[in-house]
Amino acid sequence: MTDHEQFSFSPKDFSGTVRIFPLPNLVLFPHVVQPLHIFEPRYCDLLHESLEDDRMIAMATLIPGWEDDYHGSPAISPHACLGRVVVNHELEDGSYNILLAGVSRMEIVQELATPKSFRSARAILRPDRYADEDVPRIHRLMERLRLAMGHLLPFVPESRQQLDELLEREVPLGTLTDLIAYLLDVDLAEKLILLGETNVVCRAEILVKRLAALSSDTRPDGRGELPFPPLPSRN
């Protein structure tokens, strides 16, 4: 499956109802492929239904306090990402390894009562927004983001190849911001702000400021290295 195929998505095919896969330590973005290990029975049920239907799963983030009700229905952020299962592999113990490709921002507007073991909700797609007057700023922000990422390369030797490839790719500003936001090792609250921001110029400006701060930061051990990228998440 090509990059175009795994990220292709037509909003007209969206039913408005999503299966929710919530995790406490992950924010998925469009244009990103996330490896996941599925082992809880309720999420294996969710995956089975997804594979038999449209292969879609809404990746949601649990908000602080989820520990008290993890096996129930703890609160989640309304900002979520619709993902498509592009690879799935069942293991001998009945668990799965999958690759989930983020295809669209979405807002969860109402959780639904359901007899199923997993959660579902009504949701609205939130596509990227561009204003005509923003075109000149878009080109400037592309250059500023690439420059800021270039300044970070010496601080992330373990991921230099990955970041080099990202800087060399000709991608739209919205895609670039999502890839950088996913790679950045910042707290979940910041990532959720970036996921919830549909105005591409505003998202890019947030990232430019954050990258400028990171480029002058160092780790407490004095090595001057920043941890990129986040580790794959497990449910």
C-alpha positions in Angstrom: 0.0 0.0 0.0 1.4 3.4 -1.0 1.5 6.5 1.2 -1.3 8.0 -0.8 -3.4 4.9 -0.5 -3.0 4.5 3.3 -3.8 8.1 4.0 -6.6 8.6 1.4 -10.0 9.3 2.9 -13.2 10.7 1.6 -15.3 12.6 4.1 -18.5 11.6 2.2 -17.9 8.0 3.3 -17.8 9.0 7.0 -20.9 7.8 8.9 -20.6 10.2 11.8 -20.2 7.4 14.3 -16.8 6.1 15.5 -15.4 3.3 17.6 -13.3 4.9 20.3 -9.9 3.5 21.2 -8.7 5.7 24.2 -5.1 5.7 25.5 -3.5 7.7 28.3 -0.1 8.3 26.6 -0.7 8.9 22.9 -2.0 11.7 20.6 -2.3 10.5 17.0 -2.1 13.0 14.2 -3.2 12.8 10.5 -0.5 11.8 8.1 1.2 9.6 10.7 1.3 5.8 11.0 1.2 4.6 14.6 2.2 1.0 15.6 -0.1 -0.4 18.3 -0.3 -3.7 20.2 -4.0 -4.7 20.9 -4.5 -7.1 23.7 -7.4 -6.1 25.9 -10.5 -8.1 25.0 -12.7 -5.1 24.5 -10.2 -3.6 22.1 -9.8 -6.9 20.3 -13.6 -6.7 19.9 -13.3 -3.2 18.5 -10.6 -4.3 16.1 -12.6 -7.3 14.9 -15.6 -5.1 14.1 -13.4 -2.5 12.4 -11.7 -5.1 10.2 -15.1 -6.5 9.1 -16.5 -3.0 8.4 -14.5 0.1 7.3 -11.2 -0.5 9.1 -11.7 2.9 10.9 -10.9 3.6 14.6 -11.0 6.9 16.4 -7.8 7.3 18.5 -8.7 9.3 21.6 -6.7 10.5 24.6 -7.6 9.9 28.2 -7.5 13.1 30.3 -5.9 13.2 33.8 -7.8 11.2 36.4 -8.4 8.3 34.1 -6.7 5.9 36.5 -9.7 5.8 38.8 -12.0 4.4 36.0 -9.7 2.9 33.4 -11.8 -0.3 33.0 -15.0 1.8 32.7 -15.5 5.0 30.7 -13.0 7.6 31.9 -13.2 11.0 30.3 -11.5 11.6 27.0 -10.4 14.7 25.1 -12.9 15.8 22.5 -10.0 16.3 20.1 -9.3 12.9 18.4 -7.9 11.5 15.2 -9.7 9.1 12.8 -7.4 6.3 11.8 -7.5 3.5 9.3 -6.0 0.1 10.1 -3.5 -0.5 7.2 -1.7 -3.5 8.6 -3.0 -6.1 11.1 -1.3 -9.3 12.4 -2.8 -11.7 14.8 -0.4 -13.3 17.3 -0.6 -16.7 18.8 -2.1 -15.5 22.1 -5.0 -13.8 20.3 -3.5 -10.3 20.6 -2.7 -8.1 17.5 0.0 -5.9 16.2 -1.5 -3.2 13.9 -0.4 -0.1 12.0 -3.0 2.7 12.3 -2.8 5.6 9.7 -4.2 8.9 10.8 -6.5 10.2 8.1 -8.5 13.1 9.7 -8.9 15.4 12.7 -12.3 15.0 14.4 -14.2 16.3 17.4 -16.1 13.8 19.6 -19.4 15.5 20.3 -21.5 12.8 22.1 -20.7 9.4 23.5 -23.3 6.8 22.7 -24.9 4.1 24.9 -24.0 0.7 23.5 -24.2 -2.9 24.5 -20.8 -3.5 22.9 -17.7 -4.0 25.1 -16.0 -0.9 23.6 -17.1 2.7 23.5 -18.5 4.6 20.5 -19.5 8.2 19.8 -20.9 10.7 17.4 -18.1 12.8 15.9 -17.6 15.6 13.4 -14.7 15.8 11.0 -12.4 18.8 11.4 -10.5 19.4 8.2 -7.6 21.8 7.9 -8.5 25.4 7.3 -6.6 27.9 5.1 -7.5 31.5 4.4 -6.6 33.1 1.0 -4.8 35.9 2.7 -2.6 33.4 4.4 -0.8 32.2 1.3 2.3 34.5 1.7 2.6 33.6 5.4 2.4 29.8 4.5 5.6 30.0 2.5 7.4 32.0 5.2 6.2 29.5 7.9 7.4 26.5 5.9 10.9 28.0 5.8 10.8 28.9 9.5 9.7 25.4 10.4 12.4 23.8 8.3 15.0 26.1 9.7 13.9 25.4 13.3 14.0 21.7 12.7 17.4 22.0 11.1 18.7 23.7 14.3 17.4 20.8 16.3 19.2 18.0 14.4 22.4 18.1 16.4 20.4 17.6 19.6 18.6 14.4 18.3 21.4 12.2 16.9 19.3 9.0 17.4 16.7 10.3 15.0 18.7 12.5 12.7 18.0 10.3 9.6 14.2 10.4 10.3 14.3 14.2 10.7 16.6 14.7 7.6 14.1 12.7 5.5 11.2 14.8 6.9 13.0 18.1 5.9 13.7 16.9 2.4 10.1 15.9 1.6 7.9 18.3 -0.3 4.8 18.3 1.8 2.0 20.8 2.4 2.3 23.0 5.5 -0.6 21.1 7.3 1.1 17.8 6.8 4.5 19.1 7.9 3.0 20.5 11.1 1.3 17.2 11.9 4.5 15.2 11.4 6.5 17.6 13.6 3.8 17.7 16.3 3.8 13.9 16.4 7.6 13.7 16.7 7.9 16.4 19.3 8.4 15.1 22.9 6.2 17.6 24.6 3.4 16.9 27.1 0.0 15.6 26.0 -1.8 18.9 26.7 0.4 20.7 24.1 -0.1 17.9 21.6 -3.9 18.1 22.1 -3.8 21.9 21.5 -2.0 21.2 18.2 -4.5 18.4 17.3 -7.4 20.7 18.1 -6.1 23.6 16.0 -7.5 23.3 12.5 -6.1 26.6 11.3 -2.9 25.5 9.6 -1.2 28.9 10.0 -2.0 29.1 13.7 -0.7 25.5 14.2 2.5 26.3 12.4 3.1 29.5 14.5 2.6 27.5 17.7 5.2 25.0 16.5 7.7 27.7 15.4 7.6 29.1 18.9 7.9 25.7 20.5 10.8 24.6 18.3 12.6 27.8 19.1 12.3 27.1 22.8 13.4 23.5 22.3 16.4 24.4 20.3 17.8 26.4 23.2 16.9 23.7 25.8 19.1 20.9 27.2 18.5 17.8 29.2 19.3 17.9 33.0 22.3 15.7 32.4 24.0 18.4 30.4 24.3 16.3 27.2 22.2 18.7 25.2 20.1 16.0 23.6 16.3 15.9 23.2 14.3 12.7 23.2 12.8 12.1 19.7 10.5 10.4 18.7 8.0 9.1 21.2 8.0 5.3 21.8 5.3 3.2 20.2 2.3 3.0 22.6 0.6 -0.1 24.1 -3.0 -0.2 25.2 
